[in-house]
């Protein structure tokens, strides 16, 4: 879908795009679940718990959030924050207390987080002096490089299944412009496709000892997207909902059901619609009149939560409103005065 940009981490440098939303007033969940929605508003990294914001970033520096997990009473968040050099530092916040994962001499980003027992695993990447990126993860703050400087590579997510640490992302050799979606299993690189598809998004999750990866990419000369997923790295399953354009952004699993959040065309061909697919069957969350983006998905019992943003585009501004949808009903978290985006949503049943 060449007509829009997705709110995600680019390969060479982070770009905070302005696009935004419609919906209800802020709705505090009156249910048996706590809803944590993480992202940014204006220049601040933050998350919302049941609609109430928690600011993580410093007031003088631009910051963002890409991952969140909640274990017991502890809220673990990862992202980035700009330093005085103008570089991004990979960040980890535990209950709002910031920990720098990198020194900030070059830019770095933390993109995903998972806890296994007392161990904290964080995916991300760090720039070299030549401005290419090295994919890596941190285990309890100690970096593990997944590629060397001969690759330009990033990770976009991480999970732990049994004895396997699995990260997903993309890489390219420095002499090629096309990136390849890939995963690393205990540090070993495996490609998910070839250079015939220009990769855009990579996702990963696990259920028990089963690992699910998904990726989307441009597959034709029209710039349209196709999304695939694999269970335990078997044959890929293609999302085919009858449209020529389906771009996934996040994956979740509940029992035998596989959910993928993303975007595709609305009935009006000029509108980007927020969607999710359950076992390949599409559920439209929006259909205009504004563009909308579904960036993350979480399942709690019989409820489906999707986080993202919706375009405002009114006479006053063209910002984005941070929103999530519960079973298709939109909940607005911001007022549109500043651009805001939900990148990751987590739901904890009480």
VOPAGU-2260 file (C-alpha; in pm, 1 decimal, decimal comma):
REM VOPAGU-2260
SITE   aa  ch    i         X         Y         Z
SITE  UNK   A    0       0,0       0,0       0,0
SITE  UNK   A    1     212,8     285,5    -129,4
SITE  UNK   A    2     -33,4     550,0     -13,3
SITE  UNK   A    3      48,2     535,8     353,5
SITE  UNK   A    4     328,8     490,7     598,1
SITE  UNK   A    5     301,5     247,7     892,3
SITE  UNK   A    6     404,0     348,6    1243,5
SITE  UNK   A    7     702,0     119,0    1286,9
SITE  UNK   A    8    1075,4     124,2    1321,4
SITE  UNK   A    9    1258,5     192,1     992,1
SITE  UNK   A   10    1588,4      22,1     916,4
SITE  UNK   A   11    1815,8     324,0     912,7
SITE  UNK   A   12    1655,6     581,3    1138,7
SITE  UNK   A   13    1340,5     621,1    1340,2
SITE  UNK   A   14    1074,2     843,6    1189,1
SITE  UNK   A   15     784,3     964,4    1394,6
SITE  UNK   A   16     499,0    1006,8    1146,0
SITE  UNK   A   17     188,3    1214,1    1195,1
SITE  UNK   A   18    -136,9    1030,7    1128,2
SITE  UNK   A   19    -447,1    1017,8    1359,7
SITE  UNK   A   20    -798,3     931,7    1489,2
SITE  UNK   A   21   -1169,8     934,3    1576,9
SITE  UNK   A   22   -1376,0     758,7    1840,5
SITE  UNK   A   23   -1521,9     774,0    2189,0
SITE  UNK   A   24   -1420,3     966,4    2491,7
SITE  UNK   A   25   -1155,6     811,7    2714,0
SITE  UNK   A   26   -1308,0     496,0    2855,9
SITE  UNK   A   27   -1167,8     341,7    3169,3
SITE  UNK   A   28   -1214,8     -31,8    3159,8
SITE  UNK   A   29   -1480,9    -144,5    3403,4
SITE  UNK   A   30   -1405,7    -512,3    3360,7
SITE  UNK   A   31   -1211,5    -803,5    3497,5
SITE  UNK   A   32    -902,1    -704,5    3298,2
SITE  UNK   A   33    -633,6    -436,9    3315,6
SITE  UNK   A   34    -550,4    -284,7    2978,1
SITE  UNK   A   35    -195,6    -155,1    2922,9
SITE  UNK   A   36    -147,1      37,3    2598,1
SITE  UNK   A   37     204,5     166,3    2526,8
SITE  UNK   A   38     337,4     413,2    2272,4
SITE  UNK   A   39     393,1     786,2    2265,2
SITE  UNK   A   40     212,0    1117,6    2277,5
SITE  UNK   A   41     388,0    1425,4    2150,1
SITE  UNK   A   42     753,5    1378,5    2241,9
SITE  UNK   A   43     688,6    1152,8    2541,5
SITE  UNK   A   44     714,6     775,6    2570,6
SITE  UNK   A   45     427,4     659,6    2786,9
SITE  UNK   A   46     177,2     391,1    2858,6
SITE  UNK   A   47    -184,8     402,0    2966,1
SITE  UNK   A   48    -324,2     167,7    3230,3
SITE  UNK   A   49    -701,2     151,2    3193,7
SITE  UNK   A   50    -691,0     489,6    3024,4
SITE  UNK   A   51    -465,4     665,8    3278,9
SITE  UNK   A   52    -131,8     783,1    3132,0
SITE  UNK   A   53     209,6     711,6    3283,0
SITE  UNK   A   54     486,0     928,0    3132,9
SITE  UNK   A   55     823,3     756,4    3090,2
SITE  UNK   A   56    1033,0     994,5    2880,6
SITE  UNK   A   57    1219,8    1301,8    2998,0
SITE  UNK   A   58    1059,5    1637,2    2932,8
SITE  UNK   A   59    1349,2    1764,8    2723,0
SITE  UNK   A   60    1411,5    1459,2    2501,4
SITE  UNK   A   61    1210,4    1277,0    2237,6
SITE  UNK   A   62    1123,2     921,5    2341,2
SITE  UNK   A   63     911,1     630,2    2224,3
SITE  UNK   A   64     789,5     286,9    2334,8
SITE  UNK   A   65     790,4     -35,0    2129,6
SITE  UNK   A   66     724,7    -310,8    2379,8
SITE  UNK   A   67     556,3    -374,4    2713,9
SITE  UNK   A   68     494,1    -674,2    2937,4
SITE  UNK   A   69     341,9    -702,0    3282,2
SITE  UNK   A   70     440,4    -967,5    3535,9
SITE  UNK   A   71     272,9    -955,9    3876,0
SITE  UNK   A   72     281,6    -596,3    3994,1
SITE  UNK   A   73     574,7    -501,4    3769,8
SITE  UNK   A   74     538,0    -314,9    3441,5
SITE  UNK   A   75     830,5    -360,1    3201,3
SITE  UNK   A   76     857,1    -124,8    2902,6
SITE  UNK   A   77    1119,3     -85,3    2628,6
SITE  UNK   A   78    1185,0     177,5    2366,5
SITE  UNK   A   79    1424,6     461,8    2303,1
SITE  UNK   A   80    1508,0     815,6    2408,2
SITE  UNK   A   81    1713,8    1082,1    2235,9
SITE  UNK   A   82    2023,9    1208,1    2416,8
SITE  UNK   A   83    2203,3    1540,8    2398,3
SITE  UNK   A   84    2415,4    1412,6    2106,3
SITE  UNK   A   85    2099,9    1363,0    1899,5
SITE  UNK   A   86    2133,3     983,5    1914,3
SITE  UNK   A   87    1868,1     742,7    2039,5
SITE  UNK   A   88    1951,9     534,5    2345,1
SITE  UNK   A   89    1788,5     192,6    2380,8
SITE  UNK   A   90    1579,5     214,8    2698,7
SITE  UNK   A   91    1423,2     -20,3    2952,1
SITE  UNK   A   92    1182,2     107,3    3215,6
SITE  UNK   A   93    1076,6    -108,5    3510,8
SITE  UNK   A   94     788,6      47,8    3700,7
SITE  UNK   A   95     886,4     381,0    3549,0
SITE  UNK   A   96    1254,0     365,2    3651,4
SITE  UNK   A   97    1475,5     410,3    3344,1
SITE  UNK   A   98    1774,4     190,4    3257,6
SITE  UNK   A   99    1998,3     279,0    2961,0
SITE  UNK   A  100    2084,3     -29,9    2757,7
SITE  UNK   A  101    2335,5     154,2    2540,0
SITE  UNK   A  102    2578,2     440,3    2593,8
SITE  UNK   A  103    2438,7     664,5    2321,7
SITE  UNK   A  104    2749,6     713,1    2107,3
SITE  UNK   A  105    2542,9     577,0    1818,2
SITE  UNK   A  106    2165,4     532,8    1793,5
SITE  UNK   A  107    2001,7     218,5    1931,2
SITE  UNK   A  108    1646,3      97,7    1983,8
SITE  UNK   A  109    1482,4    -162,1    2206,4
SITE  UNK   A  110    1190,6    -317,5    2020,2
SITE  UNK   A  111    1048,6    -604,3    2224,7
SITE  UNK   A  112    1059,9    -763,8    2569,2
SITE  UNK   A  113     982,3   -1098,3    2727,4
SITE  UNK   A  114    1047,2   -1233,8    3077,0
SITE  UNK   A  115    1134,9   -1593,8    3151,3
SITE  UNK   A  116    1156,2   -1658,9    3522,4
SITE  UNK   A  117    1388,5   -1393,1    3662,0
SITE  UNK   A  118    1553,9   -1328,0    3324,2
SITE  UNK   A  119    1467,0   -1025,1    3111,4
SITE  UNK   A  120    1518,5   -1052,5    2735,0
SITE  UNK   A  121    1500,2    -739,6    2517,8
SITE  UNK   A  122    1531,8    -727,3    2139,7
SITE  UNK   A  123    1671,4    -436,7    1942,2
SITE  UNK   A  124    1957,2    -301,0    1737,7
SITE  UNK   A  125    2245,6     -61,2    1765,2
SITE  UNK   A  126    2411,4     146,5    1493,7
SITE  UNK   A  127    2776,2     102,7    1405,7
SITE  UNK   A  128    3004,1     396,2    1343,2
SITE  UNK   A  129    2920,3     359,3     972,2
SITE  UNK   A  130    2547,4     395,4    1052,3
SITE  UNK   A  131    2452,5      40,9     960,1
SITE  UNK   A  132    2272,2    -152,6    1234,0
SITE  UNK   A  133    2365,7    -468,0    1422,8
SITE  UNK   A  134    2073,1    -683,9    1536,9
SITE  UNK   A  135    2102,4    -788,6    1900,9
SITE  UNK   A  136    1921,4    -873,6    2217,7
SITE  UNK   A  137    2000,5    -805,1    2579,2
SITE  UNK   A  138    1970,1   -1070,2    2849,3
SITE  UNK   A  139    1952,7    -899,6    3187,8
SITE  UNK   A  140    2119,0    -595,1    3033,2
SITE  UNK   A  141    2409,2    -786,3    2871,9
SITE  UNK   A  142    2412,4    -748,5    2490,7
SITE  UNK   A  143    2425,8   -1045,7    2254,1
SITE  UNK   A  144    2509,8    -950,2    1893,6
SITE  UNK   A  145    2319,3   -1151,0    1632,6
SITE  UNK   A  146    2496,7   -1017,2    1325,3
SITE  UNK   A  147    2824,4    -846,6    1253,6
SITE  UNK   A  148    2901,5    -532,7    1058,9
SITE  UNK   A  149    2878,3    -708,5     720,6
SITE  UNK   A  150    2498,1    -699,9     761,1
SITE  UNK   A  151    2257,1    -414,9     812,7
SITE  UNK   A  152    2005,5    -581,9    1041,8
SITE  UNK   A  153    1740,4    -517,0    1305,6
SITE  UNK   A  154    1521,3    -717,1    1538,8
SITE  UNK   A  155    1155,7    -631,3    1591,3
SITE  UNK   A  156    1052,6    -880,8    1857,3
SITE  UNK   A  157    1162,3   -1160,2    2088,4
SITE  UNK   A  158    1017,2   -1461,0    2266,2
SITE  UNK   A  159    1147,2   -1753,7    2471,1
SITE  UNK   A  160    1004,8   -2102,4    2419,1
SITE  UNK   A  161    1155,1   -2382,2    2624,5
SITE  UNK   A  162    1531,5   -2353,0    2587,9
SITE  UNK   A  163    1510,6   -2141,8    2272,6
SITE  UNK   A  164    1557,7   -1765,7    2253,1
SITE  UNK   A  165    1386,7   -1659,5    1931,2
SITE  UNK   A  166    1411,6   -1316,1    1774,5
SITE  UNK   A  167    1257,9   -1193,4    1450,8
SITE  UNK   A  168    1364,5    -911,3    1223,6
SITE  UNK   A  169    1528,2    -838,2     892,1
SITE  UNK   A  170    1873,1    -818,0     739,7
SITE  UNK   A  171    2051,2    -733,4     422,2
SITE  UNK   A  172    2407,2    -754,9     301,1
SITE  UNK   A  173    2568,9    -416,1     261,3
SITE  UNK   A  174    2589,4    -467,8    -115,2
SITE  UNK   A  175    2210,4    -522,6    -152,3
SITE  UNK   A  176    1926,8    -274,7    -106,8
SITE  UNK   A  177    1649,9    -533,7     -52,9
SITE  UNK   A  178    1600,3    -659,8     300,1
SITE  UNK   A  179    1512,0   -1019,3     391,5
SITE  UNK   A  180    1275,4   -1111,6     677,9
SITE  UNK   A  181    1443,2   -1354,8     913,2
SITE  UNK   A  182    1456,9   -1505,4    1261,3
SITE  UNK   A  183    1735,7   -1606,6    1491,2
SITE  UNK   A  184    1700,7   -1926,8    1694,6
SITE  UNK   A  185    1954,2   -1921,1    1978,5
SITE  UNK   A  186    2158,5   -1685,1    1762,5
SITE  UNK   A  187    2141,2   -1883,4    1437,3
SITE  UNK   A  188    2016,3   -1681,3    1141,3
SITE  UNK   A  189    1734,7   -1824,8     926,6
SITE  UNK   A  190    1564,8   -1647,2     635,9
SITE  UNK   A  191    1185,5   -1639,7     605,2
SITE  UNK   A  192    1179,8   -1544,6     236,6
SITE  UNK   A  193    1412,6   -1423,4     -36,0
SITE  UNK   A  194    1489,1   -1091,5    -201,5
SITE  UNK   A  195    1186,7   -1119,1    -431,1
SITE  UNK   A  196     975,8    -968,7    -150,5
SITE  UNK   A  197    1063,6    -629,4      -6,7
SITE  UNK   A  198    1006,4    -690,4     364,2
SITE  UNK   A  199     817,7    -444,5     581,7
SITE  UNK   A  200     708,8    -594,7     915,1
SITE  UNK   A  201     809,3    -892,3    1125,9
SITE  UNK   A  202     625,5   -1029,6    1429,9
SITE  UNK   A  203     679,3   -1309,5    1681,3
SITE  UNK   A  204     498,6   -1470,9    1972,4
SITE  UNK   A  205     488,1   -1805,7    2147,5
SITE  UNK   A  206     227,7   -2027,9    2309,1
SITE  UNK   A  207     378,6   -2289,2    2534,9
SITE  UNK   A  208     668,5   -2433,0    2336,8
SITE  UNK   A  209     519,0   -2332,5    2001,8
SITE  UNK   A  210     669,4   -2032,7    1820,6
SITE  UNK   A  211     474,2   -1824,7    1570,5
SITE  UNK   A  212     639,6   -1578,6    1333,4
SITE  UNK   A  213     474,6   -1353,1    1077,8
SITE  UNK   A  214     598,6   -1104,8     822,9
SITE  UNK   A  215     460,8    -877,2     555,8
SITE  UNK   A  216     618,1    -740,4     244,5
SITE  UNK   A  217     555,8    -579,6     -92,1
SITE  UNK   A  218     502,5    -860,5    -339,9
SITE  UNK   A  219     399,5    -690,3    -664,8
SITE  UNK   A  220     475,9    -389,7    -882,0
SITE  UNK   A  221     176,1    -202,4    -739,4
SITE  UNK   A  222     339,6    -182,0    -397,0
SITE  UNK   A  223      75,2    -399,2    -232,2
SITE  UNK   A  224     141,0    -609,5      77,3
SITE  UNK   A  225     107,0    -977,4     154,6
SITE  UNK   A  226     131,7   -1123,9     504,0
SITE  UNK   A  227     241,8   -1476,3     596,3
SITE  UNK   A  228     277,7   -1659,8     925,4
SITE  UNK   A  229     440,0   -1983,7    1035,5
SITE  UNK   A  230     390,5   -2209,9    1334,8
SITE  UNK   A  231     716,9   -2367,7    1447,3
SITE  UNK   A  232     875,5   -2256,4    1119,3
SITE  UNK   A  233     667,3   -2497,1     909,4
SITE  UNK   A  234     515,0   -2409,4     571,6
SITE  UNK   A  235     388,8   -2050,3     560,8
SITE  UNK   A  236      19,5   -1966,5     577,5
SITE  UNK   A  237     -78,2   -1671,6     358,0
SITE  UNK   A  238    -338,5   -1422,3     476,3
SITE  UNK   A  239    -585,3   -1412,0     188,5
SITE  UNK   A  240    -901,9   -1216,9     267,2
SITE  UNK   A  241   -1006,9   -1147,0     -89,3
SITE  UNK   A  242    -815,5    -820,7    -116,0
SITE  UNK   A  243    -485,5    -772,0    -291,4
SITE  UNK   A  244    -342,2    -580,0       1,4
SITE  UNK   A  245    -304,5    -711,6     358,1
SITE  UNK   A  246     -31,1    -575,4     584,3
SITE  UNK   A  247      13,9    -739,5     922,7
SITE  UNK   A  248     181,5    -566,4    1216,6
SITE  UNK   A  249     142,6    -793,4    1522,7
SITE  UNK   A  250      52,1   -1152,7    1604,9
SITE  UNK   A  251    -119,4   -1317,0    1901,7
SITE  UNK   A  252    -227,5   -1674,9    1970,0
SITE  UNK   A  253    -510,5   -1805,3    2187,2
SITE  UNK   A  254    -556,5   -2182,2    2192,3
SITE  UNK   A  255    -563,6   -2291,7    1830,0
SITE  UNK   A  256    -656,5   -1945,4    1701,1
SITE  UNK   A  257    -402,1   -1716,5    1534,7
SITE  UNK   A  258    -475,6   -1342,8    1530,0
SITE  UNK   A  259    -286,8   -1086,1    1321,0
SITE  UNK   A  260    -345,4    -711,0    1348,9
SITE  UNK   A  261    -276,8    -479,5    1060,6
SITE  UNK   A  262    -420,8    -265,5     784,5
SITE  UNK   A  263    -572,3    -298,7     442,3
SITE  UNK   A  264    -791,2    -106,8     200,9
SITE  UNK   A  265   -1128,5      19,6     312,4
SITE  UNK   A  266   -1433,5      22,8      88,5
SITE  UNK   A  267   -1317,8     366,4     -18,2
SITE  UNK   A  268    -991,7     285,7    -196,1
SITE  UNK   A  269    -833,4     604,9     -64,7
SITE  UNK   A  270    -881,9     501,1     301,0
SITE  UNK   A  271    -651,7     280,5     504,8
SITE  UNK   A  272    -861,4      61,9     735,0
SITE  UNK   A  273    -757,6     -91,8    1067,8
SITE  UNK   A  274    -821,0    -466,4    1067,6
SITE  UNK   A  275    -733,4    -796,2    1222,8
SITE  UNK   A  276    -746,6   -1147,5    1090,7
SITE  UNK   A  277    -855,6   -1449,7    1295,7
SITE  UNK   A  278    -727,7   -1765,5    1131,4
SITE  UNK   A  279    -720,1   -1570,5     807,3
SITE  UNK   A  280   -1074,6   -1432,0     830,8
SITE  UNK   A  281   -1078,9   -1053,0     830,3
SITE  UNK   A  282   -1250,6    -835,6    1091,3
SITE  UNK   A  283   -1272,4    -470,3     987,7
SITE  UNK   A  284   -1231,5    -227,4    1275,9
SITE  UNK   A  285   -1275,1      86,0    1067,8
SITE  UNK   A  286   -1385,7     182,8     721,6
SITE  UNK   A  287   -1324,5     554,7     706,2
SITE  UNK   A  288   -1372,0     836,8     667,5
SITE  UNK   A  289   -1023,7     872,4     823,5
SITE  UNK   A  290    -718,7     648,2     791,0
SITE  UNK   A  291    -672,2     409,2    1082,4
SITE  UNK   A  292    -387,9     178,4    1183,2
SITE  UNK   A  293    -391,7    -139,1    1393,2
SITE  UNK   A  294     -44,8    -193,4    1539,4
SITE  UNK   A  295     -86,7    -452,7    1814,8
SITE  UNK   A  296    -328,9    -722,3    1929,3
SITE  UNK   A  297    -397,1    -904,0    2256,8
SITE  UNK   A  298    -651,2   -1170,1    2352,9
SITE  UNK   A  299    -806,6   -1197,7    2700,2
SITE  UNK   A  300   -1063,7   -1474,0    2733,3
SITE  UNK   A  301   -1325,1   -1407,6    2466,9
SITE  UNK   A  302   -1222,2   -1043,9    2422,7
SITE  UNK   A  303   -1002,5    -910,9    2142,6
SITE  UNK   A  304    -807,7    -588,8    2204,4
SITE  UNK   A  305    -631,3    -404,8    1922,9
SITE  UNK   A  306    -410,7     -98,1    1974,3
SITE  UNK   A  307    -326,8     166,1    1717,6
SITE  UNK   A  308    -424,2     514,4    1604,5
SITE  UNK   A  309    -670,5     698,5    1384,2
SITE  UNK   A  310    -626,7    1009,2    1173,3
SITE  UNK   A  311    -796,8    1331,8    1284,3
SITE  UNK   A  312    -760,0    1545,1     970,8
SITE  UNK   A  313    -993,1    1822,1    1076,4
SITE  UNK   A  314    -970,5    2196,5    1036,2
SITE  UNK   A  315    -760,0    2229,9    1351,3
SITE  UNK   A  316    -489,7    1965,3    1294,6
SITE  UNK   A  317    -390,7    1641,2    1125,0
SITE  UNK   A  318    -254,5    1463,1    1430,8
SITE  UNK   A  319    -320,1    1106,8    1533,6
SITE  UNK   A  320    -528,4     994,8    1828,0
SITE  UNK   A  321    -407,4     693,5    2026,8
SITE  UNK   A  322    -686,4     436,9    2042,0
SITE  UNK   A  323    -761,7      76,7    2112,3
SITE  UNK   A  324   -1055,6    -134,3    2008,0
SITE  UNK   A  325   -1219,9    -384,4    2242,4
SITE  UNK   A  326   -1425,9    -630,7    2041,4
SITE  UNK   A  327   -1450,0    -369,8    1768,1
SITE  UNK   A  328   -1555,5     -77,6    1990,2
SITE  UNK   A  329   -1307,7     208,6    1981,6
SITE  UNK   A  330   -1170,2     364,2    2301,4
SITE  UNK   A  331    -991,4     696,4    2265,0
SITE  UNK   A  332    -691,7     759,7    2491,3
SITE  UNK   A  333    -582,1    1105,0    2371,0
SITE  UNK   A  334    -754,9    1419,4    2250,7
SITE  UNK   A  335    -568,2    1482,0    1926,3
SITE  UNK   A  336    -389,1    1795,1    2042,2
SITE  UNK   A  337     -60,7    1609,4    1990,0
SITE  UNK   A  338      24,4    1314,1    1768,2
SITE  UNK   A  339     -14,9     990,6    1965,1
SITE  UNK   A  340      17,6     624,4    1872,8
SITE  UNK   A  341     -33,7     292,0    2050,6
SITE  UNK   A  342     238,9      52,3    1944,2
SITE  UNK   A  343     179,9    -234,7    2185,6
SITE  UNK   A  344    -116,5    -350,8    2393,3
SITE  UNK   A  345    -115,3    -600,3    2680,3
SITE  UNK   A  346    -422,5    -717,9    2871,9
SITE  UNK   A  347    -397,4    -882,3    3212,3
SITE  UNK   A  348    -699,3   -1064,9    3346,3
SITE  UNK   A  349    -762,1    -999,9    3715,5
